[in-house]
Amino acid sequence: TTKVKLVNDRLNFLGKVDGNSPISIDYISPLGDNLGYTSLELLLLSFSTCMGSAVLVFLRKMQKSISEFEIAAKGIRNEEHPTGFRSISIDIRLKSDNITEADLTKVISLAEEKYCPVWSMIKGNVLINVDYSITK
């Protein structure tokens, strides 16, 4: 269960999920005060962690070593309302001495096809582009 509560006279909310620390959610000026994440920033974070979790689970099941892992996501918004994302670019960077390109493309496909619920919710509505690099 999530809850958000308005905390000022603009658009700043305090969001909370049971058992976790609250986060500040706001909107940019002039409607908000930029005191927290925007809703679309939270969507990018959700997509990144959903995808990252699926990729890491499968790489670990394959007994692959990962010494560094990072995902950057960038969304391009529609110019007219609704101004949601028309495309999202995901860039996965990882460091491993035993992960191949084939390993990574396989687990990214698994995330897309079955194991990342955020991806399944936006698929068909948003163009998704995934890039990656593996450093030894």
Secondary structure, DSSP 4 states (H G I P E B T S, - for coil): -EEEEE-SSSS-EEEEETTS--EEE---TTTS---SB-HHHHHHHHHHHHHHHHHHHHHHHTT---SEEEEEEEEEE-SSSS--EEEEEEEEEEE-SS--HHHHHHHHHHIIIII-HHHHHHBTTBEEEEEEEEE-
